[in-house]
């Protein structure tokens, strides 16, 4: 991970770097390292947004929300300026609602959304 991150300046394509960050995030999720996964998905989302890859950015945001909840974080991922633009996206709407139910400790609503 550290060696690849050191190559960041050598990877000029933000889409490629987004793919790398997404892969690391999934690796962290598999290891149960939720905070690291949360951070990596956020970085991947930003890279994909910069590369005009909206679908990939939304997917990373969805995973970020999941990692964020698994980490037990109180911070709403949609409070970040970079994520706000996707808050009304049809593909992200379920995750917005899921996060709201999580924040409200509304287990019934959480299960209904799932």
MARPA-261248 format. One record per residue: residue in three letters; z, x, y of N, C-alpha, C in turn. Coordinates in Angstrom, 3 decimals. Last residue first. Layout:
BEGIN
<rest:ALA	n.zz:Z	n.xx:X	n.yy:Y	ca.zz:Z	ca.xx:X	ca.yy:Y	c.zz:Z	c.xx:X	c.yy:Y> .
...
This chain:
BEGIN
<rest:UNK	n.zz:3.928	n.xx:-33.232	n.yy:-1.973	ca.zz:3.450	ca.xx:-32.417	ca.yy:-3.091	c.zz:2.570	c.xx:-33.257	c.yy:-4.000> .
<rest:UNK	n.zz:4.757	n.xx:-35.435	n.yy:-0.514	ca.zz:3.636	ca.xx:-34.637	ca.yy:-0.007	c.zz:3.048	c.xx:-33.773	c.yy:-1.112> .
<rest:UNK	n.zz:6.945	n.xx:-36.244	n.yy:-2.043	ca.zz:5.820	ca.xx:-37.156	ca.yy:-1.850	c.zz:4.564	c.xx:-36.399	c.yy:-1.390> .
<rest:UNK	n.zz:8.682	n.xx:-34.087	n.yy:-1.744	ca.zz:8.100	ca.xx:-34.383	ca.yy:-3.078	c.zz:6.892	c.xx:-35.293	c.yy:-2.971> .
<rest:UNK	n.zz:9.250	n.xx:-34.385	n.yy:1.007	ca.zz:8.713	ca.xx:-33.123	ca.yy:0.489	c.zz:8.011	c.xx:-33.375	c.yy:-0.849> .
<rest:UNK	n.zz:10.471	n.xx:-36.889	n.yy:1.060	ca.zz:9.177	ca.xx:-36.689	ca.yy:1.745	c.zz:8.478	c.xx:-35.439	c.yy:1.231> .
<rest:UNK	n.zz:12.795	n.xx:-36.233	n.yy:-0.393	ca.zz:11.900	ca.xx:-37.295	ca.yy:-0.843	c.zz:10.505	c.xx:-37.141	c.yy:-0.226> .
<rest:UNK	n.zz:13.975	n.xx:-34.190	n.yy:1.156	ca.zz:13.503	ca.xx:-33.898	ca.yy:-0.195	c.zz:12.518	c.xx:-34.957	c.yy:-0.681> .
<rest:UNK	n.zz:14.183	n.xx:-33.095	n.yy:4.088	ca.zz:13.810	ca.xx:-34.405	ca.yy:3.556	c.zz:13.153	c.xx:-34.211	c.yy:2.187> .
<rest:UNK	n.zz:14.894	n.xx:-31.073	n.yy:5.824	ca.zz:15.645	ca.xx:-31.210	ca.yy:4.564	c.zz:15.414	c.xx:-32.580	c.yy:3.932> .
<rest:UNK	n.zz:13.284	n.xx:-30.544	n.yy:7.903	ca.zz:14.159	ca.xx:-31.701	ca.yy:8.059	c.zz:15.050	c.xx:-31.920	c.yy:6.834> .
<rest:UNK	n.zz:11.798	n.xx:-28.442	n.yy:6.912	ca.zz:12.689	ca.xx:-28.188	ca.yy:8.051	c.zz:13.697	c.xx:-29.320	c.yy:8.237> .
<rest:UNK	n.zz:10.346	n.xx:-29.818	n.yy:4.925	ca.zz:11.245	ca.xx:-28.714	ca.yy:4.563	c.zz:12.275	c.xx:-28.484	c.yy:5.672> .
<rest:UNK	n.zz:8.811	n.xx:-31.500	n.yy:6.503	ca.zz:9.763	ca.xx:-32.082	ca.yy:5.554	c.zz:10.800	c.xx:-31.042	c.yy:5.132> .
<rest:UNK	n.zz:7.295	n.xx:-29.541	n.yy:7.819	ca.zz:8.158	ca.xx:-30.437	ca.yy:8.594	c.zz:9.220	c.xx:-31.075	c.yy:7.693> .
<rest:UNK	n.zz:5.893	n.xx:-28.436	n.yy:5.669	ca.zz:6.826	ca.xx:-27.590	ca.yy:6.434	c.zz:7.789	c.xx:-28.443	c.yy:7.254> .
<rest:UNK	n.zz:4.343	n.xx:-30.647	n.yy:4.977	ca.zz:5.280	ca.xx:-30.072	ca.yy:4.010	c.zz:6.332	c.xx:-29.235	c.yy:4.720> .
<rest:UNK	n.zz:2.780	n.xx:-30.958	n.yy:7.262	ca.zz:3.720	ca.xx:-32.008	ca.yy:6.878	c.zz:4.774	c.xx:-31.493	c.yy:5.896> .
<rest:UNK	n.zz:1.355	n.xx:-28.573	n.yy:7.110	ca.zz:2.129	ca.xx:-28.879	ca.yy:8.318	c.zz:3.199	c.xx:-29.907	c.yy:7.967> .
<rest:UNK	n.zz:0.083	n.xx:-28.910	n.yy:4.678	ca.zz:1.079	ca.xx:-27.847	ca.yy:4.797	c.zz:1.936	c.xx:-28.038	c.yy:6.052> .
<rest:UNK	n.zz:-1.638	n.xx:-30.997	n.yy:5.318	ca.zz:-0.629	ca.xx:-31.206	ca.yy:4.278	c.zz:0.463	c.xx:-30.143	c.yy:4.371> .
<rest:UNK	n.zz:-3.299	n.xx:-29.735	n.yy:7.281	ca.zz:-2.411	ca.xx:-30.852	ca.yy:7.624	c.zz:-1.316	c.xx:-31.082	c.yy:6.593> .
<rest:UNK	n.zz:-5.201	n.xx:-27.922	n.yy:6.671	ca.zz:-3.846	ca.xx:-27.406	ca.yy:6.886	c.zz:-2.829	c.xx:-28.519	c.yy:7.098> .
<rest:UNK	n.zz:-7.565	n.xx:-29.296	n.yy:6.496	ca.zz:-7.143	ca.xx:-28.517	ca.yy:5.338	c.zz:-5.713	c.xx:-27.989	c.yy:5.463> .
<rest:UNK	n.zz:-7.804	n.xx:-30.366	n.yy:9.074	ca.zz:-7.606	ca.xx:-31.265	ca.yy:7.927	c.zz:-7.095	c.xx:-30.517	c.yy:6.698> .
<rest:UNK	n.zz:-6.052	n.xx:-28.932	n.yy:11.743	ca.zz:-7.127	ca.xx:-28.774	ca.yy:10.764	c.zz:-6.818	c.xx:-29.621	c.yy:9.533> .
<rest:UNK	n.zz:-3.992	n.xx:-28.828	n.yy:13.482	ca.zz:-4.646	ca.xx:-30.126	ca.yy:13.324	c.zz:-5.831	c.xx:-30.072	c.yy:12.353> .
<rest:UNK	n.zz:-3.243	n.xx:-26.131	n.yy:13.320	ca.zz:-2.254	ca.xx:-27.167	ca.yy:13.041	c.zz:-2.890	c.xx:-28.542	c.yy:12.812> .
<rest:UNK	n.zz:-4.770	n.xx:-24.039	n.yy:14.081	ca.zz:-5.083	ca.xx:-24.637	ca.yy:12.786	c.zz:-4.203	c.xx:-25.838	c.yy:12.458> .
<rest:UNK	n.zz:-3.733	n.xx:-23.097	n.yy:16.431	ca.zz:-5.113	ca.xx:-23.587	ca.yy:16.451	c.zz:-5.514	c.xx:-24.292	c.yy:15.156> .
<rest:UNK	n.zz:-1.236	n.xx:-22.050	n.yy:15.724	ca.zz:-1.325	ca.xx:-23.358	ca.yy:16.387	c.zz:-2.731	c.xx:-23.940	c.yy:16.346> .
<rest:UNK	n.zz:-1.368	n.xx:-19.444	n.yy:14.851	ca.zz:-1.415	ca.xx:-20.516	ca.yy:13.854	c.zz:-1.612	c.xx:-21.889	c.yy:14.475> .
<rest:UNK	n.zz:-1.127	n.xx:-17.864	n.yy:17.104	ca.zz:-2.291	ca.xx:-17.652	ca.yy:16.229	c.zz:-2.457	c.xx:-18.781	c.yy:15.217> .
<rest:UNK	n.zz:1.384	n.xx:-18.615	n.yy:18.117	ca.zz:0.154	ca.xx:-18.969	ca.yy:18.847	c.zz:-1.085	c.xx:-18.872	c.yy:17.951> .
<rest:UNK	n.zz:3.773	n.xx:-19.950	n.yy:15.912	ca.zz:3.025	ca.xx:-18.777	ca.yy:16.372	c.zz:1.706	c.xx:-19.221	c.yy:17.014> .
<rest:UNK	n.zz:4.645	n.xx:-22.261	n.yy:14.845	ca.zz:5.090	ca.xx:-21.976	ca.yy:16.202	c.zz:4.369	c.xx:-20.755	c.yy:16.779> .
<rest:UNK	n.zz:3.970	n.xx:-22.488	n.yy:12.246	ca.zz:3.044	ca.xx:-23.078	ca.yy:13.204	c.zz:3.494	c.xx:-22.894	c.yy:14.646> .
<rest:UNK	n.zz:6.109	n.xx:-21.480	n.yy:10.826	ca.zz:4.905	ca.xx:-20.662	ca.yy:10.938	c.zz:3.910	c.xx:-21.190	c.yy:11.981> .
<rest:UNK	n.zz:9.328	n.xx:-21.718	n.yy:12.003	ca.zz:8.152	ca.xx:-22.525	ca.yy:11.712	c.zz:6.899	c.xx:-21.670	c.yy:11.891> .
<rest:UNK	n.zz:12.099	n.xx:-20.146	n.yy:10.613	ca.zz:11.033	ca.xx:-20.062	ca.yy:11.600	c.zz:9.816	c.xx:-20.856	c.yy:11.147> .
<rest:UNK	n.zz:13.837	n.xx:-20.079	n.yy:8.581	ca.zz:13.977	ca.xx:-21.214	ca.yy:9.493	c.zz:12.861	c.xx:-21.230	c.yy:10.528> .
<rest:UNK	n.zz:13.051	n.xx:-19.117	n.yy:5.230	ca.zz:12.984	ca.xx:-18.876	ca.yy:6.672	c.zz:13.147	c.xx:-20.174	c.yy:7.463> .
<rest:UNK	n.zz:13.017	n.xx:-18.840	n.yy:2.528	ca.zz:14.149	ca.xx:-19.536	ca.yy:3.137	c.zz:14.197	c.xx:-19.377	c.yy:4.639> .
<rest:UNK	n.zz:10.904	n.xx:-17.882	n.yy:1.196	ca.zz:11.799	ca.xx:-16.876	ca.yy:1.777	c.zz:13.037	c.xx:-17.518	c.yy:2.404> .
<rest:UNK	n.zz:9.558	n.xx:-20.204	n.yy:0.678	ca.zz:10.196	ca.xx:-19.514	ca.yy:-0.447	c.zz:11.183	c.xx:-18.456	c.yy:0.040> .
<rest:UNK	n.zz:8.533	n.xx:-20.674	n.yy:3.248	ca.zz:9.537	ca.xx:-21.585	ca.yy:2.686	c.zz:10.276	c.xx:-20.923	c.yy:1.527> .
<rest:UNK	n.zz:6.758	n.xx:-18.505	n.yy:3.438	ca.zz:7.784	ca.xx:-18.705	ca.yy:4.444	c.zz:8.902	c.xx:-19.598	c.yy:3.912> .
<rest:UNK	n.zz:4.982	n.xx:-19.004	n.yy:1.375	ca.zz:5.828	ca.xx:-17.805	ca.yy:1.315	c.zz:7.008	c.xx:-17.926	c.yy:2.272> .
<rest:UNK	n.zz:3.822	n.xx:-21.378	n.yy:2.456	ca.zz:4.500	ca.xx:-21.379	ca.yy:1.160	c.zz:5.458	c.xx:-20.192	c.yy:1.041> .
<rest:UNK	n.zz:2.694	n.xx:-20.392	n.yy:4.807	ca.zz:3.692	ca.xx:-21.468	ca.yy:4.871	c.zz:4.501	c.xx:-21.496	c.yy:3.576> .
<rest:UNK	n.zz:0.873	n.xx:-18.591	n.yy:3.700	ca.zz:1.951	ca.xx:-18.105	ca.yy:4.569	c.zz:3.064	c.xx:-19.141	c.yy:4.648> .
<rest:UNK	n.zz:-0.914	n.xx:-20.281	n.yy:2.426	ca.zz:-0.075	ca.xx:-19.392	ca.yy:1.613	c.zz:1.102	c.xx:-18.857	c.yy:2.424> .
<rest:UNK	n.zz:-2.001	n.xx:-21.420	n.yy:4.752	ca.zz:-1.358	ca.xx:-22.257	ca.yy:3.742	c.zz:-0.428	c.xx:-21.424	c.yy:2.862> .
<rest:UNK	n.zz:-3.093	n.xx:-19.150	n.yy:5.949	ca.zz:-2.016	ca.xx:-19.867	ca.yy:6.626	c.zz:-1.273	c.xx:-20.770	c.yy:5.641> .
<rest:UNK	n.zz:-5.101	n.xx:-18.568	n.yy:4.142	ca.zz:-3.994	ca.xx:-17.617	ca.yy:4.303	c.zz:-2.810	c.xx:-18.266	c.yy:5.010> .
<rest:UNK	n.zz:-6.715	n.xx:-20.838	n.yy:4.590	ca.zz:-6.137	ca.xx:-20.594	ca.yy:3.260	c.zz:-4.953	c.xx:-19.630	c.yy:3.356> .
<rest:UNK	n.zz:-7.448	n.xx:-20.415	n.yy:7.241	ca.zz:-6.627	ca.xx:-21.578	ca.yy:6.902	c.zz:-5.971	c.xx:-21.382	c.yy:5.542> .
<rest:UNK	n.zz:-9.024	n.xx:-18.109	n.yy:6.920	ca.zz:-7.832	ca.xx:-18.067	ca.yy:7.775	c.zz:-6.893	c.xx:-19.226	c.yy:7.432> .
<rest:UNK	n.zz:-11.104	n.xx:-19.050	n.yy:5.360	ca.zz:-10.212	ca.xx:-18.025	ca.yy:4.802	c.zz:-8.907	c.xx:-17.952	c.yy:5.611> .
<rest:UNK	n.zz:-12.223	n.xx:-20.833	n.yy:7.223	ca.zz:-11.769	ca.xx:-21.293	ca.yy:5.915	c.zz:-10.788	c.xx:-20.327	c.yy:5.271> .
<rest:UNK	n.zz:-12.968	n.xx:-19.115	n.yy:9.403	ca.zz:-11.949	ca.xx:-20.164	ca.yy:9.556	c.zz:-11.376	c.xx:-20.622	c.yy:8.203> .
<rest:UNK	n.zz:-13.868	n.xx:-16.400	n.yy:10.231	ca.zz:-13.812	ca.xx:-16.915	ca.yy:8.855	c.zz:-12.706	c.xx:-17.964	c.yy:8.796> .
<rest:UNK	n.zz:-14.103	n.xx:-14.780	n.yy:12.474	ca.zz:-14.690	ca.xx:-16.128	ca.yy:12.481	c.zz:-14.837	c.xx:-16.695	c.yy:11.071> .
<rest:UNK	n.zz:-12.634	n.xx:-12.527	n.yy:12.565	ca.zz:-13.938	ca.xx:-12.399	ca.yy:11.923	c.zz:-14.675	c.xx:-13.745	c.yy:11.863> .
<rest:UNK	n.zz:-10.276	n.xx:-13.472	n.yy:13.609	ca.zz:-11.078	ca.xx:-12.567	ca.yy:14.439	c.zz:-12.498	c.xx:-12.424	c.yy:13.887> .
<rest:UNK	n.zz:-9.425	n.xx:-14.847	n.yy:11.354	ca.zz:-9.714	ca.xx:-15.578	ca.yy:12.592	c.zz:-10.610	c.xx:-14.742	c.yy:13.493> .
<rest:UNK	n.zz:-8.981	n.xx:-12.730	n.yy:9.588	ca.zz:-10.028	ca.xx:-13.712	ca.yy:9.286	c.zz:-10.408	c.xx:-14.521	c.yy:10.525> .
<rest:UNK	n.zz:-6.812	n.xx:-11.510	n.yy:10.940	ca.zz:-8.064	ca.xx:-10.787	ca.yy:10.695	c.zz:-9.220	c.xx:-11.753	c.yy:10.438> .
<rest:UNK	n.zz:-4.889	n.xx:-13.580	n.yy:10.863	ca.zz:-5.376	ca.xx:-13.082	ca.yy:12.157	c.zz:-6.702	c.xx:-12.339	c.yy:11.989> .
<rest:UNK	n.zz:-4.541	n.xx:-13.771	n.yy:8.084	ca.zz:-5.013	ca.xx:-14.926	ca.yy:8.848	c.zz:-5.589	c.xx:-14.481	c.yy:10.189> .
<rest:UNK	n.zz:-3.471	n.xx:-11.248	n.yy:7.552	ca.zz:-4.774	ca.xx:-11.607	ca.yy:6.989	c.zz:-5.378	c.xx:-12.785	c.yy:7.754> .
<rest:UNK	n.zz:-1.014	n.xx:-11.506	n.yy:8.892	ca.zz:-1.982	ca.xx:-10.492	ca.yy:9.326	c.zz:-3.388	c.xx:-10.812	c.yy:8.817> .
<rest:UNK	n.zz:0.079	n.xx:-13.562	n.yy:7.313	ca.zz:-0.111	ca.xx:-13.755	ca.yy:8.749	c.zz:-1.139	c.xx:-12.765	c.yy:9.291> .
<rest:UNK	n.zz:0.213	n.xx:-12.327	n.yy:4.846	ca.zz:-0.662	ca.xx:-13.492	ca.yy:5.006	c.zz:-0.931	c.xx:-13.772	c.yy:6.480> .
<rest:UNK	n.zz:2.136	n.xx:-10.356	n.yy:5.463	ca.zz:0.771	ca.xx:-9.950	ca.yy:5.090	c.zz:-0.204	c.xx:-11.119	c.yy:5.234> .
<rest:UNK	n.zz:4.444	n.xx:-11.915	n.yy:5.988	ca.zz:3.879	ca.xx:-11.032	ca.yy:7.013	c.zz:2.414	c.xx:-10.672	c.yy:6.722> .
<rest:UNK	n.zz:4.791	n.xx:-13.186	n.yy:3.479	ca.zz:4.660	ca.xx:-13.968	ca.yy:4.712	c.zz:3.972	c.xx:-13.138	c.yy:5.800> .
<rest:UNK	n.zz:5.217	n.xx:-10.992	n.yy:1.836	ca.zz:4.029	ca.xx:-11.829	ca.yy:1.629	c.zz:3.743	c.xx:-12.643	c.yy:2.886> .
<rest:UNK	n.zz:7.681	n.xx:-10.146	n.yy:2.822	ca.zz:6.514	ca.xx:-9.260	ca.yy:2.942	c.zz:5.226	c.xx:-10.046	c.yy:2.781> .
<rest:UNK	n.zz:9.216	n.xx:-12.380	n.yy:2.106	ca.zz:9.098	ca.xx:-11.986	ca.yy:3.516	c.zz:7.879	c.xx:-11.098	c.yy:3.740> .
<rest:UNK	n.zz:8.964	n.xx:-12.467	n.yy:-0.759	ca.zz:8.452	ca.xx:-13.545	ca.yy:0.084	c.zz:8.270	c.xx:-13.142	c.yy:1.545> .
<rest:UNK	n.zz:8.505	n.xx:-11.045	n.yy:-3.376	ca.zz:8.830	ca.xx:-10.447	ca.yy:-2.070	c.zz:8.263	c.xx:-11.357	c.yy:-0.977> .
<rest:UNK	n.zz:7.761	n.xx:-11.669	n.yy:-5.938	ca.zz:8.879	ca.xx:-12.398	ca.yy:-5.340	c.zz:9.341	c.xx:-11.833	c.yy:-4.014> .
<rest:UNK	n.zz:5.533	n.xx:-10.566	n.yy:-6.906	ca.zz:6.755	ca.xx:-9.785	ca.yy:-7.097	c.zz:7.982	c.xx:-10.489	c.yy:-6.511> .
<rest:UNK	n.zz:3.639	n.xx:-12.338	n.yy:-6.056	ca.zz:3.832	ca.xx:-12.198	ca.yy:-7.501	c.zz:5.125	c.xx:-11.448	c.yy:-7.818> .
<rest:UNK	n.zz:3.769	n.xx:-11.798	n.yy:-3.314	ca.zz:4.216	ca.xx:-13.093	ca.yy:-3.835	c.zz:4.515	c.xx:-12.995	c.yy:-5.330> .
<rest:UNK	n.zz:2.654	n.xx:-9.241	n.yy:-3.232	ca.zz:4.054	ca.xx:-9.419	ca.yy:-2.841	c.zz:4.596	c.xx:-10.752	c.yy:-3.348> .
<rest:UNK	n.zz:0.046	n.xx:-9.912	n.yy:-4.001	ca.zz:0.815	ca.xx:-8.976	ca.yy:-4.815	c.zz:2.311	c.xx:-9.133	c.yy:-4.516> .
<rest:UNK	n.zz:-0.687	n.xx:-11.468	n.yy:-1.851	ca.zz:-0.596	ca.xx:-12.093	ca.yy:-3.179	c.zz:0.192	c.xx:-11.213	c.yy:-4.140> .
<rest:UNK	n.zz:-0.692	n.xx:-9.474	n.yy:0.109	ca.zz:0.209	ca.xx:-10.618	ca.yy:0.229	c.zz:0.402	c.xx:-11.300	c.yy:-1.119> .
<rest:UNK	n.zz:-2.755	n.xx:-7.825	n.yy:-0.756	ca.zz:-1.380	ca.xx:-7.314	ca.yy:-0.734	c.zz:-0.371	c.xx:-8.453	c.yy:-0.660> .
<rest:UNK	n.zz:-4.883	n.xx:-9.629	n.yy:-0.356	ca.zz:-4.588	ca.xx:-9.126	ca.yy:-1.702	c.zz:-3.163	c.xx:-8.573	c.yy:-1.780> .
<rest:UNK	n.zz:-4.778	n.xx:-9.913	n.yy:2.427	ca.zz:-4.571	ca.xx:-11.072	ca.yy:1.571	c.zz:-4.209	c.xx:-10.639	c.yy:0.146> .
<rest:UNK	n.zz:-5.429	n.xx:-7.317	n.yy:3.235	ca.zz:-4.106	ca.xx:-7.857	ca.yy:3.566	c.zz:-3.787	c.xx:-9.070	c.yy:2.686> .
<rest:UNK	n.zz:-8.078	n.xx:-7.228	n.yy:2.272	ca.zz:-7.080	ca.xx:-6.268	ca.yy:1.784	c.zz:-5.674	c.xx:-6.813	c.yy:2.032> .
<rest:UNK	n.zz:-9.269	n.xx:-9.233	n.yy:3.764	ca.zz:-9.259	ca.xx:-9.334	ca.yy:2.302	c.zz:-8.200	c.xx:-8.404	c.yy:1.703> .
<rest:UNK	n.zz:-8.971	n.xx:-8.157	n.yy:6.321	ca.zz:-8.323	ca.xx:-9.426	ca.yy:5.984	c.zz:-8.220	c.xx:-9.609	c.yy:4.477> .
<rest:UNK	n.zz:-10.668	n.xx:-6.004	n.yy:6.122	ca.zz:-9.238	ca.xx:-5.738	ca.yy:6.243	c.zz:-8.433	c.xx:-6.996	c.yy:5.956> .
<rest:UNK	n.zz:-13.059	n.xx:-7.407	n.yy:6.016	ca.zz:-12.662	ca.xx:-6.580	ca.yy:4.885	c.zz:-11.169	c.xx:-6.290	c.yy:4.931> .
<rest:UNK	n.zz:-12.979	n.xx:-8.525	n.yy:8.586	ca.zz:-13.028	ca.xx:-9.398	ca.yy:7.405	c.zz:-12.574	c.xx:-8.624	c.yy:6.165> .
<rest:UNK	n.zz:-13.093	n.xx:-6.368	n.yy:10.301	ca.zz:-11.840	ca.xx:-7.113	ca.yy:10.224	c.zz:-11.816	c.xx:-8.058	c.yy:9.025> .
<rest:UNK	n.zz:-14.423	n.xx:-3.279	n.yy:9.735	ca.zz:-14.704	ca.xx:-4.695	ca.yy:9.543	c.zz:-13.404	c.xx:-5.472	c.yy:9.360> .
<rest:UNK	n.zz:-13.626	n.xx:-0.617	n.yy:9.786	ca.zz:-13.996	ca.xx:-1.271	ca.yy:11.042	c.zz:-14.183	c.xx:-2.785	c.yy:10.922> .
<rest:UNK	n.zz:-11.414	n.xx:1.334	n.yy:8.528	ca.zz:-12.039	ca.xx:0.085	ca.yy:8.080	c.zz:-12.386	c.xx:-0.729	c.yy:9.322> .
<rest:UNK	n.zz:-10.063	n.xx:3.387	n.yy:9.624	ca.zz:-11.331	ca.xx:3.729	ca.yy:8.977	c.zz:-12.064	c.xx:2.486	c.yy:8.476> .
<rest:UNK	n.zz:-7.701	n.xx:2.347	n.yy:10.457	ca.zz:-8.655	ca.xx:2.736	ca.yy:11.494	c.zz:-10.021	c.xx:3.081	c.yy:10.908> .
<rest:UNK	n.zz:-6.440	n.xx:2.000	n.yy:7.919	ca.zz:-6.799	ca.xx:0.864	ca.yy:8.766	c.zz:-7.844	c.xx:1.227	c.yy:9.813> .
<rest:UNK	n.zz:-5.429	n.xx:3.830	n.yy:6.211	ca.zz:-6.880	ca.xx:3.819	ca.yy:6.381	c.zz:-7.362	c.xx:2.734	c.yy:7.342> .
<rest:UNK	n.zz:-2.808	n.xx:3.263	n.yy:5.974	ca.zz:-3.149	ca.xx:4.441	ca.yy:6.771	c.zz:-4.648	c.xx:4.508	c.yy:7.039> .
<rest:UNK	n.zz:-2.914	n.xx:1.216	n.yy:4.156	ca.zz:-2.607	ca.xx:0.881	ca.yy:5.541	c.zz:-2.938	c.xx:2.048	c.yy:6.474> .
<rest:UNK	n.zz:-3.317	n.xx:2.714	n.yy:1.846	ca.zz:-4.391	ca.xx:1.834	ca.yy:2.322	c.zz:-4.157	c.xx:1.477	c.yy:3.781> .
<rest:UNK	n.zz:-0.841	n.xx:3.967	n.yy:1.668	ca.zz:-2.061	ca.xx:4.775	ca.yy:1.793	c.zz:-3.219	c.xx:3.937	c.yy:2.309> .
<rest:UNK	n.zz:0.915	n.xx:1.807	n.yy:1.340	ca.zz:1.010	ca.xx:2.651	ca.yy:2.530	c.zz:-0.246	c.xx:3.478	c.yy:2.755> .
<rest:UNK	n.zz:0.000	n.xx:0.810	n.yy:-1.189	ca.zz:0.000	ca.xx:0.000	ca.yy:0.000	c.zz:0.000	c.xx:0.859	c.yy:1.262> .
